[in-house]
Amino acid sequence: MKLVTAIVQDKDTTKLSNAFVKANIRATRLSTSGGFLRSGNTTFMIAIEDERVPEVMEIIKKVSQKRKQFMVPPISLDASGDHAGAYPIEIEVGGATVFTQSIDSFEQF
């Protein structure tokens, strides 16, 4: 057994959850937030047989697409008065961060 932990952007959560249900993959959803953009994320925890891990990874890869987004960086309050960072910048968001770990024991009660 493996534990697949996938962190995805909130915009992809419903579509990914539906894809897991369609593929008969049980997943636990946790609401989380990112540190850099401070935006909402969802973390999926999936306990799955070793041979089904590639299937899970393919679903995550297919659904969790990267996209471009504009953001305004925080304004610096330094004494120089330089506000060059106050303009929107384009960044890449989305996709997924996925961790796979071996499970020593798995019980359901």
N, C-alpha and C positions, 0 to 999 in steps of 0.2 A: 504494500500500500504506500501511496505517496500523499503528502499534503501539498496542494497547490494553493498558494496565496497570491491573488491577483489584485492589484490596486489600479482602479480605472477612474476616469473622470465621470462625474455625475451624469453628464450628457449621454454617456454610453450605458448606464446602469440598466435601464429597462430593457433595452434591446439585447444586452448580454444575458440578463436574467431569463428572458424569453427563449433565447437560443439554448441555454442550459436545460430548461424545462423540456423543450422540444427534443433534445438529445438524451433525455432521461439522466441528467447529471444533477445530483443534489448539491446545493451550495448554500452556505450561510453568508448573509450580507451584513456588513457592518458599516455604519456611516463614519467616515473619517474625513480629515481635512489635510490639505497639503501645506507644507511649510513655506515654500517660495512664493506661490501665488495666493496663499491663504484661501483657496477655493475648495469647494466640496468635492470629495472623492468617495468612492465606495470600495471597500475591501471585501473580496469574495474569498471564503475559505472552503476548499473542496478536498474531501478525502476520497481518493479514487484508486482503482486498481492500476498497477504499473503499466499494463498494456493499453490503458485508456488515456494515459497522460498526453500522448501526441494529439489525440482527438480534442482534448480540453484546450491544449495550446493553440490548435488551429482555429477553434471557435473564438478564443480570446483575440488572436491576431486578426481574424476576419472582421470582428465587430468593433474593436477598440482602435479606431483610426486616429492618426495624428491630424491636427488642423492648425491653421494660423489664427492668431487672435491678437488684438491690440490691447496693451495695458499701459497705464500711466504709472511710472515708477514713483515711489514715495519721494516727496519733496524734502530735500536736505535743509536743515535749519542752521547751517554753518554761518559764521560771521562774514564770509566773503560775498554773500548775496548771490552766488552763482546758482541759477535755477535752470541750468541746461538740461537737467534730467526730468523736467516737468512736462515734456512732450510725450505723446503716446509712442510706444515702440512696438514693433511686431515681434511676437514670440511664437514658438511652436508648442502647442499643448495637446493633450490627449494621449492616445496610445495606452500602453499598460506596462506596469512594472510587475514582474511575476517571479515568485520564489517557489522552488520545488524542494521538498524535504522528505526524507524517508520517515515512515511512521513505524515505531517499534510495536505499538499496540493500538487497536482500534475497537472500541466497544460502543454499542448503542443500547440504551435502556429505555 
